[in-house]
Amino acid sequence: MSSEKTIEKFNKHVMQSYGRYPLVMEKGSGRRCKDEDGKEYIDFGSGIGTNSLGYCDEKWADAVCAQVRTLQHNSNYYYTAIQAEFADKLCDISGYSRVFFGNSGAEANECAIKIARKYSFDKYGKGRHTIITLVNSFHGRTMATLSATGQDVFHNYFFPFLEGFVNVKAIDIADLKEKLDDTVCAVMLEYVQGEGGVNALDKEFVDAVYELCAAKDVLVIADEVQTGVGRTGKFLAGDWFGKKADVTTLAKGIAGGVPMGACLVNEKLGNVLTPGTHGSTFGGNPIACAGGLAVIERIESEGFLESVCEKAQYFRNRLEKCSEVGGVSGLGLMIGITLKTKKAADVAKASLDKGLLVLTAKDKVRLLPPLTIEHEEIDAGLDKLLEVLEE
């Protein structure tokens, strides 16, 4: 089988930093893909929420290919119309003032951390640099974002970690009040903790974060790397809570599969980063911006976000009827499935064998299907998943 040869060649030279499934993906179209041996899969993972429009969406591909043939890269010493247009569209749909472009969620969160600390330093001087994050959070794998991540499982090997990060328990207002002292410059949160188990925060806790931070001029940073760009049925998950963070970070589905991260700020933070204080060689790459424009155009189309909500409810309705399902968590098409007896890793492997791609998050099965998935594909995929769950 050709896939065995590819895996052997791959493993010979690529560092083994991932636990990979024995699938060599060759091509995809819509919400389905094929491996090198010709087997077809329905994709309920979308590259961990990155292929927001599915595989090789026609309009998206046309936009990206047209840009490739026009200008593939430009130093950020110069301007491009495509980056200007994408920044304008992104700020308009998100309600923010300015944006810094990078290549990933970790980069976007690094930028947010630097903005929070510089804002506080410029206004209050040294000593006000602590950033509060939540237990079970995940913010990236760079040294700063790993230090910010509130999961002990990631805090090993790479000592010493960066100082200036404190964790509070999610949905524990008393813990937040106790740790929100005069050294804190920002609170960083995910409205739905994806890697932490697809757990949504409750409105009372989110309201408390904003109220307490506003009283102390402490910034709120919303890590919407996984929840943003329509994933929950609104462009930003914060809209479900009626909140607009001072800083919001985006990545994953923002450019439909081309590497991009974005750090959005409100008006009071628009001038915090000055020339020389931050940068990214590939940030705002024209190809990524072209992909991003195609994604926003689709999300802005009539009824698109409403359809995400409707499909999300359809998923939940079917899943909750399964005897093996103990509960369904998350928001929109960001779905966590609690199992009663089975292990999530075993379910993911068995689903793969049946031609369905799913993800895991701690002890849950996690679904992040393309936002464009259709009901026929939902039913076909759920038939496979429920068959595995009910075996």
N, C-alpha and C positions, 0 to 999 in steps of 0.2 A: 504494500500500500504506500502511495506517495507520501501520505502524512507521516508515516514512521520515519522516512528518510529526512523529511523536513525537521521533525522534532529532534532527531539525532544531530543534525547540522546546527540547529538552533542552540541546543544545550551545550554544544562544544564551545561556543564562543560568547553566548549571552550570559551575564551574571545571573545566578539563580536566586533572585530576590523576590520572586513571586511563586506562589503555589498554583501552578497552571493545570487546567484540565487538558486532557489529550485530544484537543480539537485544533486543527489547523484551518483557520477561516480563510476562504479563498475569495468569495465575492458575496455581495448582498444587494437586495432590491426591496424597497419598501420596508416591511417589518420582518422579512425573512432573509436568511443567509444560507450559504452552502459551504461545506468544508471541502478539502482537497480530494476527498474520496467520493464526492457527489451527494453526500447526505444533506438534507435540508432541515433547517431549524426555524422555529418561530422564536423571536427575540423579545423576552420580557425584561431584558436588562439594559438594552440600548447603550452598551459600552459604559456602564455605570452612569446612566442618565445623560450621556454626551451626545449620542445620535438622536437629538430631539425630534428631528423630522424623519427618522428612520434612515435606511441605507440609500445613499445616492439619489435622494429626492431630485427630480428632474430640474425644477427651477433653481434649487440650491446649487446643483452641479453645474448648471449653465452659468450662474453668476460667478462661481469659483473659477471655472475654466476660462471664462472671459477675462477675469482679473489676472490669472496666470499668464495669459498671452499679452497682457498690457504692461504690468509692472508687478514683479513678484516680491520685491523687497525694496525698502527705502530707509536710509538712516534717519533716526529721529532728530538729526540736525536740520532736516528739511520737512516740509509740509506735504501732505497728499490730500486730495479732495475726498478720496474714499474714507479715510480716517475721520475727516471733518464731518462727513455725512453720517457715518455710523455713530460718532459721538453725539451728534445732534439728535438722531433718532433714539438712541439709548437713554439720553438724559430726559428727553421728552416723555417717553413711555414709562420711565421709572420715577420721574418727578425730582431728579437730582440736578445739581448745578454743574458739576464738573466730574471728569473721569480720568483715571490713570489706567492705561492698558498694559497688561503683562501677558504671560503665556499659560497660566494655570491658576487653580484655586489657592495653592500655597503661596504663589507670588502675590496674588490679590490680597491675601491675609497678611503677608509680610508688609505690604504697602500700608494696610490699615493700621497695623501696629506702629509703624514709623510715624504715620500722620498723627495718631493719638498722642504719642510721646512728644513729638515736636510741638504740637498745638499747646500741650500743657507746659513744656519747657519755655516756649516763647512767651506765654502769658504769666506763668507762676515761678519759673526757674527750676533749678534742680530739686530732686527729691520727690517729685509727684509723677511717678512713672509706672506704678503697678497697674497691671491689667487683670481684671477678674474674669475668669472663664468658668464654665460649668462642668461639674463631674459628668463623665460620659461624653464630653464633647470631642470632636475631632476637627482639627484646623489645618492639617498638612504634615509633611514629613521633612521640611527644612528644619534647621536647628531652632529657629524662633517659633515656628508654628507647632513643632513637636513639643517644645517647652510649654506652649499655650494649651495643648491638648490635655483634657482632663481624664485620661485613662492610664492607669498604672501599667497596663500591658505594653504600652509604647515607651515607657520610661525605663529603658535599660540600655546597656552597651555604650551609649554615646556621651557619657559623662565628661565634663560637667555640663549640665543643661543651663540655658540662659536664665538669669534671675529676673525677678519682677513679674512673675505670674502667680496668682492665687486662685484656687478652685473653690467654688461654693456648690452646694447641692442644688440641683434643679428643683424648682417648685418649693424651695425652702426660703421664705422671705426673711425669717429670723437670722439664718446663716448669712444671707446677703447683707443685712443691716449691720451685723457684727463685723464683717470684713471690709465694708465700704468706708475705710478710714481716709485720712488726709493724704495718704500716699497714692491713692488710686486716681488714674487718669481716664480709665475706660472700663466698661463691662462689655464683653464679647459673648455673643450667644448665637445658637442656631434655633430657629423657631421649631424645627423638627430635627432631632438628632439622628442623622442618617446612619453613620457607622456605629453610633452608640446604641442602635436598636430600633430605629424608626419610631422614636418617641416624640410626640408633640408637647410643647410647653402649654400650660394652661394660661388663660387670659389674666387671671388674678396675679400670677407671678410676673408676667410680661408687663402688666400695668405698674406693678411695684418697681420693677427695674427702671422704667422710664421716669416715674415720679421721683424716686430717690436720686437718680442720676441728674435730673434737671435741677434739683435743689442744690447740688454741689458742683455744677458745671462739669460733670463727668460725662464723657462721650459714651454713646451706645453704638457698638459695632455689631451689625447683623451679618453673620456669615451665611449667605444664601448661595453658596457655591453649588449645593445640591438642590435646594428648594426653589431657587429663582428661575426666571425665564419661562414662566408658565407651568412649571412642574406640578404645583399644587392647585391649579385652576385659576390663579391670579398671576399677574406678571411677577409680583413679589409675594412671598408668603406673609410678610409683615402686613400686607393689606387685609388679611383675614383677622388680624388683631387690631386693626385701625391705627397702626404705628408706622412712623417713618424714622428709621435710625439715622444718626448723624453720618454714619458710614455704612455702606452696604457693599459686600463683595460678591462677585458673580464669576462663574466659570462653567465647566461641564457643557451644558447644552447651549451656551450663548452663541456659538458659531457653528452649530450643527455637526461637529466632528473635527473641525480644524482647531488646533491649540490656541486658546485665548483665555485670559482672565481679566477682570475689570474691577477696579476699586472706585466706587461712586461716593461723592461727598456732597453735603449740603452747602449752602452759600457761605456760611461762616468759616468753613474749612477750605474753601476753594483756592486760597492763596498760601496755604501752609507749606506745601512743597515748592521750593524755589529752585532755580537752576543749580544743578550739582548735588542736590540732596537725595535724589532717587533717579533710577533709570532702568531700562530694559532694552537690550539690543533688538529683540524681535517684537517688543510690545507695540500693538497697533499695526501689525503686519498687514499689508493691503489684501492678501488672500483671506486672512482671518476676518478682516472687516467686511469683505464681500460676502463671506458666509454668514456673518452676523446680521447683515442687512436683510439677507434672504430669510433668516429665522424670524426677525422682528416683523417683516412684511407678512409672514404667515400667521404669527401670533395676533397681529392687529386685525386680521381678516374677520369678517362678521361671523359671530357665533363660535369662534375657535376655542376660546377659554371656557365658554359654556359647555362645549362638547367634552372638554377635559373633565370637567366636574361630573357630567352625566356618565361618562365611561368609567370614571373612578367609582361612582356609586354602583354601577353594574358589576364591576369586579367584586366589590364588598358584598353585595347581595348574594352572589354565587358562592363566594368563599365561606361566608358565615353559615351556609347550609351544610357544610362539610363536617362530619362527625369528628374528624381529626383536628379541626381548627379550633383553638382555644380563644382566639381573639384576633381582630384586625386593627392595626394602628396606622398612624401617619396622616397625611393630608393629600387630597387629589390623587394623582398617579405616582405617588410615593407611598408604597404599601408595605407594611410589615405584617407577617403572619406568624402568630404564636402557635406552636404545635403542642399537642397533648402528650404524645408518646414518642414520636419520631425525632430524629436529629436533622437539623436544617442542612448540614453538609451532605447527609445521605440522600435527602430529598433532591438537592441540587444535582447530585451525580446521577440519580435515577431519572430525573427529568431530562438531563442531557442525553441519556441513552434513548429516550423516547422522542428526541427531536425538539426539546424546549430549553431555552436558556433562561435561567433564573439566577438570582444572587442570594447571598446570606448577609446578615448583620447580627453579630453575636449568636444567640440561639434562635433567631427568627429567619424565615425565608423572606427575602426582600424582592419586591417587584418594582422596576423602574422602566416600564414599557415606553416606546416612542410615543410622543404626544399625538401623533397622527394615526395611531393604531385604530383599526376598524373592528366593528363588532364581530364579524366573521372570524377575524384573527384572534380576538379575545376569547371567543367560544372554543376555537380549535386549541388554543394554548391552555385554557383552563381545563378542557377535557383531559389533556395529557397530565396536567398538574394534579387534578383531583383523582385521577386514576392512580398516581403514585401515592397520594396521601391516603387513599382508602384501601390500598393493598394490604 
